[in-house]
Every structure is written in C-alpha cells, then in structure tokens.
Amino acid sequence: MCNISNYDIATIIDGLNDAIRVCYEVDSTSDDCERSYPYATGYSRSAMQTAVESLMHVMKSKSEYELDCM
C-alpha cells in the first residue's frame, strides 16, 4: 500500500485553499492585477494542475508498489 504522508496531503490542500482565497479576493474595481479575474483564473488553474500532478504521482507510486508485491 502506498503511504502518502500527511505533509504531502497538507501541501495539496494548502495549494487548493490558496487558490480559493485568491478567487474570493477578486475585486473588479481594483487596479491591482493580483485581484483581477484573469489572475485568479490562472492561479486557480495552476493550483489544480499541481494537485492533479501530485495525486497522479501518488497513484503511480501505488501501482508500482502493488506490481512489486506480486
């Protein structure tokens, strides 16, 4: 069985929570580009891609482990 550490899970959760925070802080009346919709969209997409890559790595590690045990 693949043991994903609490640190790895926390890192994925933190990245997604940061993306949620960026989305909540969007202000269409602000001149700050980090509070714009395009910035929030790109930031969130990047966070989701990183989460998917991390989870795929865990699944790949798990599959390799299961094959080694056969």
PDB file with SEQRES, HELIX, SHEET and CRYST1 records, atoms N, CA, C and O in Angstrom:
SEQRES   1 A   70  MET CYS ASN ILE SER ASN TYR ASP ILE ALA THR ILE ILE          
SEQRES   2 A   70  ASP GLY LEU ASN ASP ALA ILE ARG VAL CYS TYR GLU VAL          
SEQRES   3 A   70  ASP SER THR SER ASP ASP CYS GLU ARG SER TYR PRO TYR          
SEQRES   4 A   70  ALA THR GLY TYR SER ARG SER ALA MET GLN THR ALA VAL          
SEQRES   5 A   70  GLU SER LEU MET HIS VAL MET LYS SER LYS SER GLU TYR          
SEQRES   6 A   70  GLU LEU ASP CYS MET                                          
HELIX    1 AA1 ASN A    6  TYR A   24  1                                  19    
HELIX    2 AA2 CYS A   33  ARG A   35  5                                   3    
HELIX    3 AA3 TYR A   37  ASP A   68  1                                  32    
CRYST1    1.000    1.000    1.000  90.00  90.00  90.00 P 1           1          
ATOM      1  N   MET A   1       0.842  -1.189   0.000  1.00  0.00           N  
ATOM      2  CA  MET A   1       0.000   0.000   0.000  1.00  0.00           C  
ATOM      3  C   MET A   1       0.882   1.246   0.000  1.00  0.00           C  
ATOM      4  O   MET A   1       1.910   1.284   0.677  1.00  0.00           O  
ATOM      5  N   CYS A   2       0.493   2.232  -0.737  1.00  0.00           N  
ATOM      6  CA  CYS A   2       1.243   3.486  -0.814  1.00  0.00           C  
ATOM      7  C   CYS A   2       0.859   4.364   0.370  1.00  0.00           C  
ATOM      8  O   CYS A   2      -0.317   4.629   0.617  1.00  0.00           O  
ATOM      9  N   ASN A   3       1.855   4.795   1.075  1.00  0.00           N  
ATOM     10  CA  ASN A   3       1.593   5.674   2.209  1.00  0.00           C  
ATOM     11  C   ASN A   3       1.894   7.104   1.804  1.00  0.00           C  
ATOM     12  O   ASN A   3       3.057   7.483   1.662  1.00  0.00           O  
ATOM     13  N   ILE A   4       0.865   7.886   1.621  1.00  0.00           N  
ATOM     14  CA  ILE A   4       1.046   9.301   1.347  1.00  0.00           C  
ATOM     15  C   ILE A   4       1.146   9.996   2.701  1.00  0.00           C  
ATOM     16  O   ILE A   4       0.324   9.769   3.589  1.00  0.00           O  
ATOM     17  N   SER A   5       2.140  10.827   2.847  1.00  0.00           N  
ATOM     18  CA  SER A   5       2.364  11.468   4.137  1.00  0.00           C  
ATOM     19  C   SER A   5       1.350  12.585   4.381  1.00  0.00           C  
ATOM     20  O   SER A   5       0.777  13.150   3.450  1.00  0.00           O  
ATOM     21  N   ASN A   6       1.155  12.876   5.643  1.00  0.00           N  
ATOM     22  CA  ASN A   6       0.268  13.994   5.998  1.00  0.00           C  
ATOM     23  C   ASN A   6       0.812  15.295   5.425  1.00  0.00           C  
ATOM     24  O   ASN A   6       0.043  16.181   5.050  1.00  0.00           O  
ATOM     25  N   TYR A   7       2.127  15.413   5.356  1.00  0.00           N  
ATOM     26  CA  TYR A   7       2.747  16.610   4.786  1.00  0.00           C  
ATOM     27  C   TYR A   7       2.338  16.771   3.320  1.00  0.00           C  
ATOM     28  O   TYR A   7       1.986  17.870   2.890  1.00  0.00           O  
ATOM     29  N   ASP A   8       2.386  15.672   2.552  1.00  0.00           N  
ATOM     30  CA  ASP A   8       2.004  15.731   1.137  1.00  0.00           C  
ATOM     31  C   ASP A   8       0.535  16.113   0.970  1.00  0.00           C  
ATOM     32  O   ASP A   8       0.188  16.921   0.109  1.00  0.00           O  
ATOM     33  N   ILE A   9      -0.317  15.528   1.796  1.00  0.00           N  
ATOM     34  CA  ILE A   9      -1.746  15.862   1.737  1.00  0.00           C  
ATOM     35  C   ILE A   9      -1.953  17.320   2.112  1.00  0.00           C  
ATOM     36  O   ILE A   9      -2.716  18.030   1.457  1.00  0.00           O  
ATOM     37  N   ALA A  10      -1.274  17.772   3.166  1.00  0.00           N  
ATOM     38  CA  ALA A  10      -1.408  19.168   3.607  1.00  0.00           C  
ATOM     39  C   ALA A  10      -0.932  20.131   2.530  1.00  0.00           C  
ATOM     40  O   ALA A  10      -1.515  21.200   2.348  1.00  0.00           O  
ATOM     41  N   THR A  11       0.122  19.758   1.817  1.00  0.00           N  
ATOM     42  CA  THR A  11       0.639  20.612   0.746  1.00  0.00           C  
ATOM     43  C   THR A  11      -0.384  20.760  -0.379  1.00  0.00           C  
ATOM     44  O   THR A  11      -0.585  21.859  -0.895  1.00  0.00           O  
ATOM     45  N   ILE A  12      -1.024  19.668  -0.756  1.00  0.00           N  
ATOM     46  CA  ILE A  12      -2.062  19.714  -1.791  1.00  0.00           C  
ATOM     47  C   ILE A  12      -3.238  20.565  -1.322  1.00  0.00           C  
ATOM     48  O   ILE A  12      -3.740  21.403  -2.070  1.00  0.00           O  
ATOM     49  N   ILE A  13      -3.675  20.348  -0.085  1.00  0.00           N  
ATOM     50  CA  ILE A  13      -4.799  21.111   0.465  1.00  0.00           C  
ATOM     51  C   ILE A  13      -4.454  22.598   0.556  1.00  0.00           C  
ATOM     52  O   ILE A  13      -5.281  23.447   0.224  1.00  0.00           O  
ATOM     53  N   ASP A  14      -3.237  22.914   1.004  1.00  0.00           N  
ATOM     54  CA  ASP A  14      -2.833  24.325   1.115  1.00  0.00           C  
ATOM     55  C   ASP A  14      -2.851  25.014  -0.246  1.00  0.00           C  
ATOM     56  O   ASP A  14      -3.297  26.155  -0.367  1.00  0.00           O  
ATOM     57  N   GLY A  15      -2.365  24.314  -1.264  1.00  0.00           N  
ATOM     58  CA  GLY A  15      -2.368  24.899  -2.605  1.00  0.00           C  
ATOM     59  C   GLY A  15      -3.776  25.193  -3.098  1.00  0.00           C  
ATOM     60  O   GLY A  15      -4.028  26.244  -3.688  1.00  0.00           O  
ATOM     61  N   LEU A  16      -4.691  24.264  -2.855  1.00  0.00           N  
ATOM     62  CA  LEU A  16      -6.086  24.472  -3.264  1.00  0.00           C  
ATOM     63  C   LEU A  16      -6.753  25.556  -2.429  1.00  0.00           C  
ATOM     64  O   LEU A  16      -7.531  26.350  -2.958  1.00  0.00           O  
ATOM     65  N   ASN A  17      -6.459  25.601  -1.127  1.00  0.00           N  
ATOM     66  CA  ASN A  17      -7.014  26.662  -0.273  1.00  0.00           C  
ATOM     67  C   ASN A  17      -6.498  28.037  -0.687  1.00  0.00           C  
ATOM     68  O   ASN A  17      -7.242  29.017  -0.642  1.00  0.00           O  
ATOM     69  N   ASP A  18      -5.227  28.119  -1.091  1.00  0.00           N  
ATOM     70  CA  ASP A  18      -4.695  29.391  -1.583  1.00  0.00           C  
ATOM     71  C   ASP A  18      -5.444  29.838  -2.834  1.00  0.00           C  
ATOM     72  O   ASP A  18      -5.749  31.020  -2.994  1.00  0.00           O  
ATOM     73  N   ALA A  19      -5.735  28.898  -3.711  1.00  0.00           N  
ATOM     74  CA  ALA A  19      -6.479  29.231  -4.933  1.00  0.00           C  
ATOM     75  C   ALA A  19      -7.885  29.725  -4.600  1.00  0.00           C  
ATOM     76  O   ALA A  19      -8.382  30.662  -5.225  1.00  0.00           O  
ATOM     77  N   ILE A  20      -8.512  29.104  -3.630  1.00  0.00           N  
ATOM     78  CA  ILE A  20      -9.846  29.542  -3.200  1.00  0.00           C  
ATOM     79  C   ILE A  20      -9.772  30.960  -2.646  1.00  0.00           C  
ATOM     80  O   ILE A  20     -10.626  31.796  -2.942  1.00  0.00           O  
ATOM     81  N   ARG A  21      -8.740  31.226  -1.834  1.00  0.00           N  
ATOM     82  CA  ARG A  21      -8.567  32.565  -1.256  1.00  0.00           C  
ATOM     83  C   ARG A  21      -8.384  33.605  -2.356  1.00  0.00           C  
ATOM     84  O   ARG A  21      -8.995  34.672  -2.308  1.00  0.00           O  
ATOM     85  N   VAL A  22      -7.541  33.299  -3.353  1.00  0.00           N  
ATOM     86  CA  VAL A  22      -7.307  34.230  -4.459  1.00  0.00           C  
ATOM     87  C   VAL A  22      -8.621  34.524  -5.181  1.00  0.00           C  
ATOM     88  O   VAL A  22      -8.887  35.668  -5.548  1.00  0.00           O  
ATOM     89  N   CYS A  23      -9.437  33.498  -5.383  1.00  0.00           N  
ATOM     90  CA  CYS A  23     -10.731  33.701  -6.050  1.00  0.00           C  
ATOM     91  C   CYS A  23     -11.659  34.588  -5.227  1.00  0.00           C  
ATOM     92  O   CYS A  23     -12.338  35.455  -5.776  1.00  0.00           O  
ATOM     93  N   TYR A  24     -11.689  34.374  -3.914  1.00  0.00           N  
ATOM     94  CA  TYR A  24     -12.542  35.197  -3.055  1.00  0.00           C  
ATOM     95  C   TYR A  24     -12.090  36.652  -3.010  1.00  0.00           C  
ATOM     96  O   TYR A  24     -12.905  37.549  -2.795  1.00  0.00           O  
ATOM     97  N   GLU A  25     -10.789  36.891  -3.214  1.00  0.00           N  
ATOM     98  CA  GLU A  25     -10.246  38.251  -3.109  1.00  0.00           C  
ATOM     99  C   GLU A  25     -10.303  39.036  -4.411  1.00  0.00           C  
ATOM    100  O   GLU A  25      -9.784  40.149  -4.485  1.00  0.00           O  
ATOM    101  N   VAL A  26     -10.925  38.470  -5.434  1.00  0.00           N  
ATOM    102  CA  VAL A  26     -11.061  39.198  -6.703  1.00  0.00           C  
ATOM    103  C   VAL A  26     -11.898  40.448  -6.464  1.00  0.00           C  
ATOM    104  O   VAL A  26     -12.933  40.414  -5.797  1.00  0.00           O  
ATOM    105  N   ASP A  27     -11.416  41.555  -7.032  1.00  0.00           N  
ATOM    106  CA  ASP A  27     -12.129  42.831  -6.936  1.00  0.00           C  
ATOM    107  C   ASP A  27     -12.041  43.505  -8.300  1.00  0.00           C  
ATOM    108  O   ASP A  27     -10.994  44.038  -8.668  1.00  0.00           O  
ATOM    109  N   SER A  28     -13.120  43.480  -9.033  1.00  0.00           N  
ATOM    110  CA  SER A  28     -13.114  44.012 -10.401  1.00  0.00           C  
ATOM    111  C   SER A  28     -12.912  45.525 -10.440  1.00  0.00           C  
ATOM    112  O   SER A  28     -12.645  46.084 -11.504  1.00  0.00           O  
ATOM    113  N   THR A  29     -13.037  46.191  -9.296  1.00  0.00           N  
ATOM    114  CA  THR A  29     -12.833  47.639  -9.282  1.00  0.00           C  
ATOM    115  C   THR A  29     -11.395  48.020  -8.928  1.00  0.00           C  
ATOM    116  O   THR A  29     -11.039  49.198  -8.978  1.00  0.00           O  
ATOM    117  N   SER A  30     -10.578  47.051  -8.576  1.00  0.00           N  
ATOM    118  CA  SER A  30      -9.202  47.310  -8.167  1.00  0.00           C  
ATOM    119  C   SER A  30      -8.273  47.375  -9.374  1.00  0.00           C  
ATOM    120  O   SER A  30      -8.492  46.699 -10.380  1.00  0.00           O  
ATOM    121  N   ASP A  31      -7.237  48.196  -9.259  1.00  0.00           N  
ATOM    122  CA  ASP A  31      -6.201  48.265 -10.301  1.00  0.00           C  
ATOM    123  C   ASP A  31      -5.091  47.251 -10.047  1.00  0.00           C  
ATOM    124  O   ASP A  31      -4.184  47.109 -10.867  1.00  0.00           O  
ATOM    125  N   ASP A  32      -5.155  46.556  -8.936  1.00  0.00           N  
ATOM    126  CA  ASP A  32      -4.155  45.540  -8.583  1.00  0.00           C  
ATOM    127  C   ASP A  32      -4.386  44.301  -9.443  1.00  0.00           C  
ATOM    128  O   ASP A  32      -5.430  43.656  -9.348  1.00  0.00           O  
ATOM    129  N   CYS A  33      -3.399  43.974 -10.288  1.00  0.00           N  
ATOM    130  CA  CYS A  33      -3.587  42.844 -11.213  1.00  0.00           C  
ATOM    131  C   CYS A  33      -3.764  41.521 -10.459  1.00  0.00           C  
ATOM    132  O   CYS A  33      -4.387  40.598 -10.984  1.00  0.00           O  
ATOM    133  N   GLU A  34      -3.224  41.414  -9.231  1.00  0.00           N  
ATOM    134  CA  GLU A  34      -3.375  40.181  -8.459  1.00  0.00           C  
ATOM    135  C   GLU A  34      -4.776  40.019  -7.863  1.00  0.00           C  
ATOM    136  O   GLU A  34      -5.066  39.017  -7.210  1.00  0.00           O  
ATOM    137  N   ARG A  35      -5.628  40.998  -8.088  1.00  0.00           N  
ATOM    138  CA  ARG A  35      -7.016  40.889  -7.640  1.00  0.00           C  
ATOM    139  C   ARG A  35      -7.975  40.844  -8.829  1.00  0.00           C  
ATOM    140  O   ARG A  35      -9.177  41.070  -8.686  1.00  0.00           O  
ATOM    141  N   SER A  36      -7.420  40.549 -10.002  1.00  0.00           N  
ATOM    142  CA  SER A  36      -8.237  40.511 -11.224  1.00  0.00           C  
ATOM    143  C   SER A  36      -8.733  39.098 -11.498  1.00  0.00           C  
ATOM    144  O   SER A  36      -8.182  38.116 -11.000  1.00  0.00           O  
ATOM    145  N   TYR A  37      -9.788  39.022 -12.303  1.00  0.00           N  
ATOM    146  CA  TYR A  37     -10.325  37.711 -12.695  1.00  0.00           C  
ATOM    147  C   TYR A  37      -9.315  36.888 -13.491  1.00  0.00           C  
ATOM    148  O   TYR A  37      -9.176  35.693 -13.228  1.00  0.00           O  
ATOM    149  N   PRO A  38      -8.603  37.478 -14.455  1.00  0.00           N  
ATOM    150  CA  PRO A  38      -7.632  36.666 -15.191  1.00  0.00           C  
ATOM    151  C   PRO A  38      -6.539  36.088 -14.278  1.00  0.00           C  
ATOM    152  O   PRO A  38      -6.137  34.937 -14.450  1.00  0.00           O  
ATOM    153  N   TYR A  39      -6.065  36.872 -13.320  1.00  0.00           N  
ATOM    154  CA  TYR A  39      -5.052  36.381 -12.384  1.00  0.00           C  
ATOM    155  C   TYR A  39      -5.607  35.217 -11.563  1.00  0.00           C  
ATOM    156  O   TYR A  39      -4.945  34.191 -11.407  1.00  0.00           O  
ATOM    157  N   ALA A  40      -6.817  35.378 -11.043  1.00  0.00           N  
ATOM    158  CA  ALA A  40      -7.431  34.327 -10.228  1.00  0.00           C  
ATOM    159  C   ALA A  40      -7.644  33.056 -11.045  1.00  0.00           C  
ATOM    160  O   ALA A  40      -7.460  31.947 -10.544  1.00  0.00           O  
ATOM    161  N   THR A  41      -8.029  33.229 -12.299  1.00  0.00           N  
ATOM    162  CA  THR A  41      -8.237  32.073 -13.174  1.00  0.00           C  
ATOM    163  C   THR A  41      -6.927  31.318 -13.391  1.00  0.00           C  
ATOM    164  O   THR A  41      -6.881  30.095 -13.256  1.00  0.00           O  
ATOM    165  N   GLY A  42      -5.874  32.043 -13.724  1.00  0.00           N  
ATOM    166  CA  GLY A  42      -4.582  31.409 -13.956  1.00  0.00           C  
ATOM    167  C   GLY A  42      -4.016  30.776 -12.694  1.00  0.00           C  
ATOM    168  O   GLY A  42      -3.465  29.676 -12.740  1.00  0.00           O  
ATOM    169  N   TYR A  43      -4.151  31.464 -11.573  1.00  0.00           N  
ATOM    170  CA  TYR A  43      -3.654  30.948 -10.297  1.00  0.00           C  
ATOM    171  C   TYR A  43      -4.381  29.663  -9.926  1.00  0.00           C  
ATOM    172  O   TYR A  43      -3.765  28.680  -9.514  1.00  0.00           O  
ATOM    173  N   SER A  44      -5.688  29.688 -10.078  1.00  0.00           N  
ATOM    174  CA  SER A  44      -6.502  28.511  -9.739  1.00  0.00           C  
ATOM    175  C   SER A  44      -6.203  27.341 -10.661  1.00  0.00           C  
ATOM    176  O   SER A  44      -6.096  26.201 -10.208  1.00  0.00           O  
ATOM    177  N   ARG A  45      -6.069  27.614 -11.944  1.00  0.00           N  
ATOM    178  CA  ARG A  45      -5.747  26.552 -12.892  1.00  0.00           C  
ATOM    179  C   ARG A  45      -4.404  25.911 -12.528  1.00  0.00           C  
ATOM    180  O   ARG A  45      -4.270  24.688 -12.554  1.00  0.00           O  
ATOM    181  N   SER A  46      -3.430  26.728 -12.196  1.00  0.00           N  
ATOM    182  CA  SER A  46      -2.118  26.216 -11.815  1.00  0.00           C  
ATOM    183  C   SER A  46      -2.198  25.365 -10.552  1.00  0.00           C  
ATOM    184  O   SER A  46      -1.564  24.313 -10.466  1.00  0.00           O  
ATOM    185  N   ALA A  47      -2.979  25.821  -9.572  1.00  0.00           N  
ATOM    186  CA  ALA A  47      -3.144  25.062  -8.327  1.00  0.00           C  
ATOM    187  C   ALA A  47      -3.807  23.719  -8.587  1.00  0.00           C  
ATOM    188  O   ALA A  47      -3.415  22.704  -8.010  1.00  0.00           O  
ATOM    189  N   MET A  48      -4.809  23.713  -9.452  1.00  0.00           N  
ATOM    190  CA  MET A  48      -5.489  22.454  -9.771  1.00  0.00           C  
ATOM    191  C   MET A  48      -4.570  21.512 -10.535  1.00  0.00           C  
ATOM    192  O   MET A  48      -4.570  20.306 -10.286  1.00  0.00           O  
ATOM    193  N   GLN A  49      -3.785  22.053 -11.467  1.00  0.00           N  
ATOM    194  CA  GLN A  49      -2.848  21.213 -12.218  1.00  0.00           C  
ATOM    195  C   GLN A  49      -1.809  20.596 -11.280  1.00  0.00           C  
ATOM    196  O   GLN A  49      -1.465  19.422 -11.416  1.00  0.00           O  
ATOM    197  N   THR A  50      -1.314  21.384 -10.336  1.00  0.00           N  
ATOM    198  CA  THR A  50      -0.341  20.878  -9.375  1.00  0.00           C  
ATOM    199  C   THR A  50      -0.953  19.785  -8.509  1.00  0.00           C  
ATOM    200  O   THR A  50      -0.304  18.774  -8.239  1.00  0.00           O  
ATOM    201  N   ALA A  51      -2.192  19.976  -8.071  1.00  0.00           N  
ATOM    202  CA  ALA A  51      -2.872  18.959  -7.259  1.00  0.00           C  
ATOM    203  C   ALA A  51      -3.045  17.666  -8.053  1.00  0.00           C  
ATOM    204  O   ALA A  51      -2.808  16.578  -7.529  1.00  0.00           O  
ATOM    205  N   VAL A  52      -3.454  17.780  -9.302  1.00  0.00           N  
ATOM    206  CA  VAL A  52      -3.637  16.594 -10.145  1.00  0.00           C  
ATOM    207  C   VAL A  52      -2.302  15.873 -10.341  1.00  0.00           C  
ATOM    208  O   VAL A  52      -2.235  14.650 -10.217  1.00  0.00           O  
ATOM    209  N   GLU A  53      -1.252  16.615 -10.643  1.00  0.00           N  
ATOM    210  CA  GLU A  53       0.064  16.005 -10.832  1.00  0.00           C  
ATOM    211  C   GLU A  53       0.523  15.280  -9.566  1.00  0.00           C  
ATOM    212  O   GLU A  53       1.060  14.175  -9.639  1.00  0.00           O  
ATOM    213  N   SER A  54       0.311  15.900  -8.416  1.00  0.00           N  
ATOM    214  CA  SER A  54       0.707  15.286  -7.143  1.00  0.00           C  
ATOM    215  C   SER A  54      -0.071  13.999  -6.894  1.00  0.00           C  
ATOM    216  O   SER A  54       0.505  12.991  -6.485  1.00  0.00           O  
ATOM    217  N   LEU A  55      -1.368  14.034  -7.139  1.00  0.00           N  
ATOM    218  CA  LEU A  55      -2.198  12.847  -6.918  1.00  0.00           C  
ATOM    219  C   LEU A  55      -1.874  11.745  -7.932  1.00  0.00           C  
ATOM    220  O   LEU A  55      -1.908  10.561  -7.596  1.00  0.00           O  
ATOM    221  N   MET A  56      -1.563  12.130  -9.162  1.00  0.00           N  
ATOM    222  CA  MET A  56      -1.182  11.126 -10.161  1.00  0.00           C  
ATOM    223  C   MET A  56       0.142  10.462  -9.768  1.00  0.00           C  
ATOM    224  O   MET A  56       0.328   9.264  -9.978  1.00  0.00           O  
ATOM    225  N   HIS A  57       1.051  11.243  -9.200  1.00  0.00           N  
ATOM    226  CA  HIS A  57       2.317  10.682  -8.728  1.00  0.00           C  
ATOM    227  C   HIS A  57       2.060   9.658  -7.621  1.00  0.00           C  
ATOM    228  O   HIS A  57       2.687   8.599  -7.595  1.00  0.00           O  
ATOM    229  N   VAL A  58       1.142   9.973  -6.712  1.00  0.00           N  
ATOM    230  CA  VAL A  58       0.788   9.039  -5.640  1.00  0.00           C  
ATOM    231  C   VAL A  58       0.204   7.769  -6.231  1.00  0.00           C  
ATOM    232  O   VAL A  58       0.568   6.670  -5.814  1.00  0.00           O  
ATOM    233  N   MET A  59      -0.701   7.904  -7.202  1.00  0.00           N  
ATOM    234  CA  MET A  59      -1.312   6.730  -7.819  1.00  0.00           C  
ATOM    235  C   MET A  59      -0.270   5.892  -8.555  1.00  0.00           C  
ATOM    236  O   MET A  59      -0.315   4.663  -8.505  1.00  0.00           O  
ATOM    237  N   LYS A  60       0.665   6.548  -9.234  1.00  0.00           N  
ATOM    238  CA  LYS A  60       1.711   5.824  -9.953  1.00  0.00           C  
ATOM    239  C   LYS A  60       2.581   5.069  -8.956  1.00  0.00           C  
ATOM    240  O   LYS A  60       2.921   3.909  -9.185  1.00  0.00           O  
ATOM    241  N   SER A  61       2.939   5.707  -7.870  1.00  0.00           N  
ATOM    242  CA  SER A  61       3.750   5.054  -6.840  1.00  0.00           C  
ATOM    243  C   SER A  61       3.012   3.857  -6.263  1.00  0.00           C  
ATOM    244  O   SER A  61       3.609   2.808  -6.021  1.00  0.00           O  
ATOM    245  N   LYS A  62       1.719   4.017  -6.046  1.00  0.00           N  
ATOM    246  CA  LYS A  62       0.903   2.932  -5.500  1.00  0.00           C  
ATOM    247  C   LYS A  62       0.858   1.762  -6.480  1.00  0.00           C  
ATOM    248  O   LYS A  62       0.983   0.608  -6.071  1.00  0.00           O  
ATOM    249  N   SER A  63       0.683   2.045  -7.753  1.00  0.00           N  
ATOM    250  CA  SER A  63       0.623   0.990  -8.767  1.00  0.00           C  
ATOM    251  C   SER A  63       1.940   0.249  -8.863  1.00  0.00           C  
ATOM    252  O   SER A  63       1.950  -0.976  -8.976  1.00  0.00           O  
ATOM    253  N   GLU A  64       3.052   0.967  -8.821  1.00  0.00           N  
ATOM    254  CA  GLU A  64       4.358   0.328  -8.877  1.00  0.00           C  
ATOM    255  C   GLU A  64       4.569  -0.559  -7.658  1.00  0.00           C  
ATOM    256  O   GLU A  64       5.129  -1.650  -7.762  1.00  0.00           O  
ATOM    257  N   TYR A  65       4.117  -0.084  -6.506  1.00  0.00           N  
ATOM    258  CA  TYR A  65       4.255  -0.878  -5.282  1.00  0.00           C  
ATOM    259  C   TYR A  65       3.440  -2.148  -5.380  1.00  0.00           C  
ATOM    260  O   TYR A  65       3.925  -3.224  -5.029  1.00  0.00           O  
ATOM    261  N   GLU A  66       2.214  -2.041  -5.849  1.00  0.00           N  
ATOM    262  CA  GLU A  66       1.345  -3.209  -5.951  1.00  0.00           C  
ATOM    263  C   GLU A  66       1.906  -4.226  -6.939  1.00  0.00           C  
ATOM    264  O   GLU A  66       1.795  -5.431  -6.715  1.00  0.00           O  
ATOM    265  N   LEU A  67       2.513  -3.749  -8.037  1.00  0.00           N  
ATOM    266  CA  LEU A  67       3.112  -4.663  -9.010  1.00  0.00           C  
ATOM    267  C   LEU A  67       4.341  -5.358  -8.416  1.00  0.00           C  
ATOM    268  O   LEU A  67       4.597  -6.529  -8.694  1.00  0.00           O  
ATOM    269  N   ASP A  68       5.099  -4.618  -7.590  1.00  0.00           N  
ATOM    270  CA  ASP A  68       6.288  -5.211  -6.957  1.00  0.00           C  
ATOM    271  C   ASP A  68       5.915  -6.292  -5.965  1.00  0.00           C  
ATOM    272  O   ASP A  68       6.713  -7.194  -5.708  1.00  0.00           O  
ATOM    273  N   CYS A  69       4.735  -6.221  -5.408  1.00  0.00           N  
ATOM    274  CA  CYS A  69       4.309  -7.183  -4.399  1.00  0.00           C  
ATOM    275  C   CYS A  69       3.793  -8.473  -5.014  1.00  0.00           C  
ATOM    276  O   CYS A  69       3.583  -9.443  -4.286  1.00  0.00           O  
ATOM    277  N   MET A  70       3.583  -8.525  -6.306  1.00  0.00           N  
ATOM    278  CA  MET A  70       3.026  -9.714  -6.953  1.00  0.00           C  
ATOM    279  C   MET A  70       4.094 -10.726  -7.263  1.00  0.00           C  
ATOM    280  O   MET A  70       3.797 -11.788  -7.810  1.00  0.00           O  
TER     281      MET A  70                                                      
END                                                                             
